[in-house]
Amino acid sequence: MPFPGGLWWLLCCRQGFTLLRRDYGDADREADGEAEEEASFELRAQGDQASLEVSLSQPTRTSSGSERSLLVSEEMRSLIVEKGPGPVEEDPDALVKGWLQREVRGGVKTPWIRPRKYWFVLTPDSLDYYSSNEKGAKRLGSLVLTSLCSVLWPDKQTYKETGYWSVTVFGRKHCYRLYSEHLNEAVRWVCAVQKVIDSKAPVQTPTQLLMRDVEEHCGSPEVLEQIYRCNPILRYTSSPLYAPLLPFPYGSLDQSAPGPRSYTTLRDEAVKLFNSLQQLESQRDPVPLIQGILQTCLDLPPLVDEIYCQLVKQTTEPPAPGGPGDLHYWQLLTCMSCTFLPSPPVLRFLRFHLDRTESRFPASEMAKYACFIREALGKTRGRECVPSLEEILVLMRRQEMVCTVHCPGAAACSVAISSHTTAEEVARELVSRLGLSQSPNLFALYEQSRLREQPVGSSTLLADVLTRFENLAGEEREQDAPCRLCFKHYGFLDTDNVPRDSLEFALLFEQAHEMVLRGYVPTSEETLQTLAALRLQSLNSDFSTHAPFPRLEELFPPHVLHARLPAPRPDPPPPKCRGARLRAGLLAGGLWGHSLAKQRAERDQRLRGRLREEGASTMAAIVEKWKLLQGMGRPEAMAAYVALVREWPGFGSTLFDVDLRASPVGAGPQRLWLGIGAKAVSLYKPGEPEPLDSFCYGRISSFGASDSSTFRLSVEDRDLLFETSQVDEIAQLLTTYLASTAARRPPQEPAPSPPLDPDPSALPRGLCPVAGPWQRPPPTGSFGS
């Protein structure tokens, strides 16, 4: 249906006015208001916000060196070069010039409005654009270039969407998005703009200049008091902050990094964090807000120095020193000091602030926090996670946390830890507390859940491990809960001489039982039933109908029961013919599909019933064997259990599931067990008691990680490549065993040459092997010396 004549005339007029406004109205507005406004880095001018009681005078060196007096507006205005309406072509300062299309209202993505071309001129100080390249053309806009500006390279995605190669230049107030039809031209502009930005001197904010003054005059109390009195930017303020205290590059952040949070620019995030700090004063429960601020700093590391400076500012001459709001600032500063380490200039300024606070308010809560923060800064290093809610509460009281470590066969141990305690320190304390100092075997802490277990690195902070546990508990994933810390053997160097009445033998017994349940002890089903009966005897003593019965999967390997069930028939493959696929799809969506689903459900129900029958018969056989152990004590049952497990030649080795890429035994299976023991490295076929091949450590020339999922083992003249998800654990365990072997070797015996690893520092650091005091800590990436 055609449009009426009046409506068509109205649409044409509106479209025409839109184009005229795009070409002329926007240009006039840009010429008037798009030049870079230069203001203070910290606060707006007093004329913009009458409520701000802040002087913008910035100290600058005079002949006496006592104070500074250069205004920020004058200092920044000197960056702008005033240009007259002279001919564009005759500009001697032009570095690059040419026609580019600039994004206007409607954007390049709007198909019915083509962006208008402008004449762009790049000078050593700015990026200007004009209405044309003729003499006397009007300058429509100017972007002053400083060291904080940034430029983005053209990306292929924008070209696919718009047909143009984009060049984005970020300034303090404005962002120029320029477009070119040719990639070479876009690259030429990007390189030229970046070269101008790199040639600029680093911009320093007034806060940085004042920090330098404070450091230089720290021995003159009169000069320091004058600096603080004349520069309110160093003191507490109840007014909002409109710009960060430290310089940050202009431009948006990379949002491609994985994470639940999305951020804007660093400058905007710094201002938002100051608003959060001010909200902290009136919070009844500041813990969640403190954790959120810490998480932002962890996600955006450049903001760490900014938050330190903001906290120093807000704790300097507050209206109520020692009040609830002021103490909230000090508590956040305490958590920051235990999580992040500032840069050296900010660290020196922070330590001066702590000394000044202690001297002005001795024996106060603020002085106690200052002393705690100073000690924490000497121990803090990088954290993987922000403090947990429990850790924040403990830090607010300047106390230590209590960590619970479970020991198989013994009661759980409570260990006092701080934010700086490593897993190796806790493991050594447990070795001493449990009387295991004289044991030749190695011990470590493990992260343990119902489905997985992995050792904790020796240099890992336990506070980070507890935070991960808190996060997993918050996700409410039942299959992985609960998570806990466990203390157990890390490596076996001598299992024959462990006293049966010792705690270490109980640990050995529990670890042997774990290997049996996971299927890592290949033996007959009859022996597995005997082991289950011995386990019941060690738990409940003699048979009794009133004795508590553990679940079958806690006594007997579940995979043995599943192996008895018939293999399910696979579903028929999809038809190759298109017509047949269509008919199959129609049938699957109708009554035939419901019938297939019903058959699968019935088949699964029969398998579950068969599994219950097999479990009941197996439990009956275990109980019969348990009755035969009448009168056997718990130590004897444990010793008999360990003796049966020790019959397997691989007992004492740590087994890893690997896929062998280059088989040393010809046409052997690809899925293997890699067993790492105290004397040799062995390869086993899963379920087979005898190894396919075994290599003593003297035959191993080198080892290491080829990539994140491939472990390389060089044995004499051949390389073995294993696909595994436990590359780091395998490499560290090999390093530990080799170092322990070298430490126990007699002096007259020559030591083997170290492996030729390409990069020793590439090996993972310290999976917490802890042994007796006579052993040296294992070196990383070598056989030891």
N, C-alpha and C positions, 0 to 999 in steps of 0.2 A: 504494500500500500504506500503510495508516495506521500511525502510530507506536505502539509499545507504550505502555501506560499509565505505566509507571515512567519510561521515557525522556522522555515528554511532560512529566511532573511535574518532572523534573530540568532540562529546558530552561526551563520557566517560572520555576523558582526562580532559576536563574542569571541570566535576564533581569531578574527583579525586583531581585536584589542589585546588578546593574550599574546600574540606574536609581537605587537608593538611594545607591550610592556616588557616582554622578554628582551627585546633588542635595545630598548632605550631606557625604560623605567628602572630596570635592575642595574643597568650600567651606571646611571646617575647615583643610585643609592650606594653602589659599590665604591664609586669615586669619592663619595662623602664619608662613608663610614667603614670601609674595609681596610684602611691603612692600619697597621699594627698599633694597638694601644699599648703604651708602656706604663706599667704600674709597678708597685712594690711586689717582691716575691712573696712576702708574708701577708700583708694586709692591704686592703684597698685604701685609696686616699681618704683623708678625713672628710672631704666634701661629699663622698659617696655614702658613707655611713657615719652619721653624726654621733651615734652612740659609742663608737670606738674611742677609747682614751689612750691611743697609741701614737707615739711620735714616730715619724718615718725617717728621722735623721739617722744616717748611718755613719759610724765612726770611720775616719780616715786619718792616715798619718799626717801629722804636722811636723814642724821643725823640732818640737820638743818630744814628739812621739808619745804624747799622753792621751790624745783623743782623736776621733775622726769626725768630719763634719760634712761630707759630700752627700747631697740629697739623692735618693734613689731615682726619682723622676728625671733629674738632670743627668745622672749617670747613664740611664737607659736611653734617654733621648739622644745622647751622643752617638748611639748606634745607627740612627736613621739618617740617611743622607738625603737632604732636600734636593729635589730635582725640578728644574724649571720646565716650561713647555717647549723645550728645544726640539729640533728634528730628531726623530727616532733613529734614522739611518746613520746619523753623525755622532752617536754616543760613543766616545772613545773607550768607555769602561765596559762595553758589552763583551761578554765572553762567548755566549751562544745566543742566537736569536732565530726565530722562525715561527711559522704558523702552527698553532695547536688548538684543539677544541677543548673547551672547559665545560664541565658539568654545570648546568643551570637548573632552574626550577623545572621539574618534569623529568630531568635526568636523561642520560643516554639510552636507558632501557625503554623509554617511551617511544614507540615506533613512529608516531605522527608528528613529533617535534624533533627536528635535527639540531644538535648543538651547534652553536655559532662559533666560528673560528675567530681567534684573537691573535694579535701579534705579541709574542712573549720575548722578553729580553732578560737574560741572566747577567747580572753584574757581580763584582766581588762582595757586595753587601746585601743584595736583595734580588728577588724574582718579581719583575714587573710585567704587566700586560696592558696593551693599548688597543684602541679601537681599530687601528690600521697601521701599516708601516709607512705611511706618508709623513711628510714633514709637518710638524705641528699637530700630530695626532694626540688625542687626549689620553692621558694615563688613567686607566680605569681602576687599577688596584696594585698594591705592592705588598710583598711578603718579605719581611726582614729576616735574613738568615743568620743564625747564631749557631754555636756548637751544640745547642740542645735540639735543633731541628733534625728532622729525619725524613728519609725518602724511601718509598717502597718501589721495588722493581715490578715491571709488568708481569702479570700472571696469565696463564693460558685460559683459566676458567672465565675471567672477564672477557677475554677475546672471543670465546665460544658463545657467550651470552649476548654480547653487544656488537662484535665485529671490530672493536677498537682495542689497541694496546694501551693500558692505563699507566699513568705515572702519578703517584700520590705524594705530595710534599706537605709535611705537617709543620705548622708554625705554632706560636704560643696561643694565638687567638683564632686563627683560621687554618683551614686545610684546603689546598688546591688539588683538585682531581682533574688531571689533564689527560687527553686522549689523542692518540695518533693512529693512523691507518697502517703505519709501517713500523715493524719491530725495531729496525736499526735506528730509526729516528728516536723512538722512545728510550732505547738503551743509551743513546748519545746524551739525551737530556738528563737521565738518571745519573750517569757517570759525572757529568759536569756539575750538577747540583751537589752531589755527594763530595766532590772535590772542594767546592766552596765551603761546605759545612766542616770538612776536616781541617781546612786552613784557619778556622776561627779559634781564638784563644778560649780555653775553658771558662765558662761562666761561674762566678762565685756569688752565692747569696750573702746578704748581710749577716745571717746567722753564722755562716762559715768564717767571715771576716772577724766577727766578734769572738768566736771560739779561738781564733788565732791570737787575738788581743788578750783574752783571758789567760791563755797559756803563757804568753810572753811576760805578763805582769802579775803572775801568780805570787811573786814575792813582795808585792807592794799593795798592802791592804787598802790604802787610800785610793789608789788608782782603780782597783777592782770595784770598790764601792761606787766610785764615780761612773764606771762603765755600766754597772747594773742599774744605777739610778737614772742615767741618761738614755738607756735603751730598754724600753718596756718589752721589746720582743724577747728578751731573756727571762722575763718574769711571768708569773701566773696571770692568766687572763680568763675572764668569764665570757668574752666575746668569741664568736666563731672565727675560724681561720679560713681565709679565702684562697690561699696558695700555700704550698708546702714550704717548710723551713730549709730544705735542701734542694739542689737542682735535679730535675728529672727530665729525661728526653720527652719531647712532644710526640704524640702519636698514640694509637691504640695498641693494646696488648695482643699477643698471639693467642687466640682462643682455641687453637687446635689441640692444646695440651689436654689430656684426659683429666676429668675431675668434675665434681658436682657443682662447683661454683663458677660463675662467670664474672669477669672483672672488666672495668673500663680502662682508662689510662692510669698510669702511676700517679700523676698529679691529682686526679680526681679521687683515687683510692686513699691517698695521703690525707686529703681534706676530710673524707668520710671517716677515716680512723680517728681524727681529732674530734669529730662530733661524737664518736663512740666513747672516747676518753671522757668527754664532758658528761655524757650520760652515766658514766661509771660512778660519778660522785654521789648520785642519788639512788643508786641501786641497793636494794636490801639484800639481794643475793647476787654478788658480782661474778660468781664463778662461771656461769655460761657465757657472759659477755667477755670475760678475760680469755676463755678458751677460743672464742670466735676471733678475737684480735690476734691471738697467737697463731691461729690457723691461717689467717690472712698473711701474716709475716712469713709463715712457712711456704705458702704458695707463691708469694712475691718477695723473694729475698732482698731486692733493693730497698724495700720499705723498712728494713730492720733499723738502719741508722736513723731514719726519719722518726720512727716511734720512740727510739731512745732520746732523741732531741726534744720531742714533744713532751715526754715524761719528765725530763730534766727541767723544761720550762714550767710545767704545771706544778712541780714540787719546789720551785724556787719562790720564796716569799709568798706563800699562799695566804688567803685571808684568815684561815683558822689552822695554824700549824698543829699537826697531831690530831685533827678532827677526823670523823669517819670518812669524809670525802677525800681528805689528804692521804689517809692511810690506805684507801683503795688504790690510789696512784702508786704508793710505795709497794703494795702487794703485787700489782701488775709489773712493776719494775723488778721485783724479786723473781717472778715467773720468767720474765724476759731474760734475766741474767743467768738462769738455769737452762735456758733453751737456745739462745742465740748469742753469738759473740760479735760485738760491733767492730767497725773498722778502726784502725789505730788512732786517727784523729778524734773520732767520737769516743773511743775508749778512754783517751787521756782526759777529755772534757768531762766524761762521766765520773772518773775517779776523782777529779778535782771537786766536782759537785758533792760526791760522797764525803770527802774530807771536810768541805765547808759546812755541810749539814751536821756532821759529828761535832765540829768545833763550836757551832752556834747553838746546838741543842743537845748537850751531853746528857747521857743517861735517859734519853727519851726513846719512845718507840721508833721514831724516825732514825735515831742514831743506831738502834739495834738492827733495823732493816738495812741501813747503810753498811754496817759491819758484815752482815750476812751476805749482802750483794757483792761486796769486795772479795770475800772468800770464794763465792761461787764463780766469779769471773775468772779466777785463776784455775778453775777446773773444767769449765764449760768447753765443750767442743760440739761438733755438728750433731743434731738430733734428726732421727728419721720421722718421728711423730711428735706432735705437740703433747704437753703433759695431759694426763688423764684428769678427770674431775677429782678423783681421790688425791692425786699428786698435787693439784692446785690447792685443795683444802689444806694439805699438809704444809705446802710452801707458805701459805698465808700465815701459818702459825710458826714458821721457821723450825719445823721438826722433820724427823725422818719417817719414811714409810716402813711398813712391815710387809714383807714378801713371804708367801707360803710356798715351800718347795716340798713336793711329795717324793718319798723314797720308797721304792718297792721293797716290801718285807719289813718296813720300819715305819714308825710314826712320822707324820709330816713335821718339817722343821720350819720355824719362823726365823727369818733373817731380816735385820734392820738394814735398809738400803737408803741411799740418797739419789738425787737426780743424776749423779755422776758415777754410780756403781756399775761396774761391768760384770758380765757373766763369769768371767774368769776369777774375779775377786770373790764372788759368792761360792763358786765351785771349790776354790782353795779353802775357804772358811769351812765348808761342809766336810771336806776331806779331813781337816784337822779336828773338827767337832766330833765326827763319827769314828775317829781312830783309824783312818785309812792311810795315814802318812807313810807307813812302811810298805804299803802294797806296791808291787811293780807294775800293776795295771793302771790304765788311764781312765779318768772319770770326766763327766761333762754334764751340763744342763741341757734338757731337751724340752722343746715345745710339743706338748702331747694333747691330742684330742682323740675322739673315738675312731676316726678314720685315718689319721695321719700322724706322723711323728718325725721331727727333724731336730738336729742338734742346734744349739744356740752358739753363735760365733763368740769367741773369747773377748773380742773388743765391743760386742754389742751391749748397749745400755739396757739394763733390765727395766728401766722406766719406759723405754720404747716398747718392750715386749708386753708389759702390763697395759699399755695404751692400746695395743693391737687386740689384746684379749677383751678390753672394754668395748672396742668397736665391733668385734665379732658378736659379743653378747647383745649389743644394740640392734644388730641385724636380724637376730632371732632365727638363726639357721640351725635347726635342730640336728641336722646330720653332722655338724661340726662341733656342737657344744657337748660338754663344756671343755674349755681349753685350760690347761694348767701347766705349771713348770714341774719337771721331774728330774731327779738326780739319779744317774745310772752309769754303768760302764760305757766308756767311749771306745776303748780298744783293749784286747786281751793280749798280754805278753806272757803270762804264766797262769794257767788255770789248774795245774796239778797240785800246787802247794798252798792252796787257799784253805785255811783251817775251817773245819765243818761247823764249829760253834761260833764263828765270827759273823759280823754283820755283812762282810763282803760276800760270804758264801750265800747268804739270803738274797743279796742283790744278783749274784750269779744264777741262783735258782729261778728267780723271777724273770730274768732276761732269757734264760733257756726256755722257759714256758712260753714267752712271747714268740720266740722263734718257731716253736712247735705249732702254735695257733695260726701263725701266718704261712705255714706250709714250707718253711725253710729248713726242715729236718726231714729229708727223704727216708722213710722207713716203712715197715709193713703196717697194715691196719691193726693187726694183733698187738704190735708194740705200742701203737698210738692209744689203744684201749688200756693197756697196762699203765702208760704214762698218765692217762686221765684218772685211773684208780689211785695211783700214787699221789696225784694232786689232791684228790678228795681226802686221802688219809692225812696229808700234811695240813689240810684246812680244818677237818672235823674229827680227826683221830678215828677211832673204830666206828664201824657201821652202826647206824641207828636210824629207825624210821622217823625220829623226831629231829634228826640233824638237818640243817638247811642245805638244800641242793642248789648249787649254781646252775645257771643256764647252760645248755649243752655247748653252745658256741664259746663258753668260757673254759671248757674242759677239752674239747675235741675240735680239730680243724674243720671248719664248715665246708671247705672245698672238697673234702673226701665224700661227704654226704651228697653234694651236688653231682659228683662224678658218677654216682650210682644211677642217677636218673637217665632215662633215654634222651638222646639229643632231639630237640624239637625239629619238626620238619620245616624247612624254609618255605616261605610263600613263593608261589610260581612267579617267574620273571614276567615283567610287563611285555605284552605283545609288540612286535616290531611294526606290523602293518598299521597304518593310520586308522583304517576302518575298524580293525580289531581293537585298537586302543579306545576308539570312541565308544564301541559297544561295551567294552570292559568298564569304561568310566560310567556309562549309564547304568550298568548293572550294579556297580559298587555304590552308586548313590541311591539305589532302590532297595527292594526286598532282598536281593542277593547280597548286597553289602551288609545289611543287618544280620543276615544268616552267617556270613563269614565272621563278623564280630562276635556273635554268639558262640560259634565254634571255638574261636580263640579263647574266650572267657572260660568255656568248659574245659578246654585243654589245660589252661593255667590252673584251674581249680583241681584237676586231677593230679597235676604235678605237685601242687602244694600238699594235697593229701598223701601222695606217695612220699614226699619229703618228711611229713610228720610220722609216717609209719617207719621210715628208715631211722629217724631220730629216736623214736621210742625203742626200737630193737637195739640200737647202739647204746642207749643209756642203760638198758637192761643188762647188756653184756658188761658194761663198765661197772655197774653195781655188783654183779657177781664176782668180778675180779677184786673189787673193793672189800668184799666180805672175806676174801682169802688173806687179806693183809691184817687180820685181827692181831692186836698186840704190838704192832710196829709203831714206834714213836715218831714224832714229827721230824727230828734230825735224821733218823734212818730213812724215812720216806723221801726227804729232800735229797739225801745222798744217793739213794737208789735212782731217783729221777735223773739227777745230773749224770750219773754213771751211764744210764741208757742213752742219753743224748750225746754223751762224749764218744760213743762208739762210732758215730758218723765222723769221717775224717775231716770234714769241713767245720767242725765245732770250734768256736772261737774266732771264726772269720765273720766279717761283716759282708752281707750279700746285697748286691744291687741288681735289679732287673735291667738288662741291656739288650740291644739289638746289635749283633756283630755284623759290621759291614764287610770286613775282610777276614774270613775264617781261617785259623791256623791249622785246622784238622780236616781240610778238604771239604767234602760236601756235608758238613755238619749243620745242625739247626741254627737258624738265625737268632731265635729267642734264647738267651742264655742267662745264667747267673754269673756275675763277676764277684768272686770271693776274695776279699783283701784280709789277709791274716798277718801275724807277726813275723812269719818266716817266708811266705810266698804269696803270689797272686795266682788264683786258680780260676778256671772256667768250668762251669757245670751245666749239664743239660737239666732243666727243671724236672725235679722228681727223681733224678738219678743219683745214687750215693757216691759214685766214683767220679773224679774230675776228668773232663776231656783233655785238659792240658794244665800244666802248672809251671810257673816261672819263679825261680828264686830271685831275690832282689839283686844279686850279682849279675844277672842276665839282663836286667832292665837298664837301658842306656838313657832314656828320657821319657817324660810324660808331660801332659798338659792339655789344655782345652783348645781344640781347633776352632770351635765356635761355641755359642751358648748351649748347644744341644749335642755336641760331639766331643768325646774324650779320646785322646790319642795316647797309645801306649807303645813305645818303641822297645822291642825285645830283640837284642842282637842285630840281625840284618833285616828285620821285617817290622812293619808298622801295623798295629791293630787299631781300628777305628770303631768306637762304640757309640751308638745313638742312645742317649739317656737324658732324663730331666734332672739328674743329680750329678752334674759335672763337677760342681764346686765341692760337694761332699766327698766324691771319690778322690779328687786331687789333694784335698787337705788331709784325708785319712792316710793316703800314701806318704805324704810328707811327714806326718806324725810318726808312722811306723819306722820310716827310714831314719829319722832323727833319733828315735828311741834306740834303735839298733846300733847306731853309731855311738851313742852315749854309753851303752853297756859293753861295747867292744873293748877287749884288753888293749893296753897301750902298744904292745909289740905287734899286734895284728894290723896290717895296713888297711886303711879305709878305702872303700871303692870311690872311684872318681864321681864327681857330681853329675847329675843329668844335664844334658845340653838343652835346657829349656830356652825358648826364644826370649822370654821376658819374665824373670822371676817375680816382678811386681804384679804380673797379671794373675798369679795364683790367688785364690781367696784367702782372706786373712782369718786366722785363728779360729777354728772350730773348737775352742775351749778344751784342749787336752790338759788335764791336771794330774800330775803324778806326785811321787814322793819328793822330798826336798833335794834329794841327791841328783835328780834328773834336770837337765837343761831344758828350757822351752824350745820347741822345735823351730828351726829356721824355715822361712817361707821360700819354696821353690827350689830347694837343693837337698842333697842327701845329708847335709850336716858335715861338720868338720870336727 
